[in-house]
Amino acid sequence: MEKVNVTQKVVAKYEEGVLKLFMDGAKIGEVVETDHGLQHSMKEGFAFEADAIYRYEHESPEQITSFIEDSWQYWD
């Protein structure tokens, strides 16, 4: 998996004491202030590290294509 910095694509919306994080209109996480500082909760496939937001992606489309092609052989 490749880690891609998507910080510039993320939009935050403050609602009911929670900073909700969105990318392309979909919620990807939230930030809550607690007694222990800021707590980050990210959707699977996303990470908050060193003041940046990352999305984990497949390194190359060939990996997905080959998986799909290989799975079709079981339908014959």
DABELFEN-V94685 format. One line per field, one symbol per residue. ss: DSSP state (~ for helix, > for strand, _ for the rest). phi: phi as a letter, one per 30 degrees, with the letter a starting at -180 (. if undefined). psi: psi as a letter, one per 30 degrees, with the letter a starting at -180 (. if undefined). A space follows every 50 residues. Layout:
ss: ???
phi: ???
psi: ???
//
This chain:
ss: _>>>>_~~~>>>>>>__>>>>>>__>>>>>>>>>__>>>>>>___>>>>_ _>>>>>>___~~~~~~~~~~~~~~~_
phi: .cccdcedccccbcbhibcccbbhicdclabbdbdcjdccbcdejbbcbh ibcbccbddadeddeddddddddddd
psi: kkjkjgeffkkkkjkhgkjkkkkhfkkfalkkkafgakkkjklkflkjkh glkkkklkekfeeeeeeeeefffff.
//
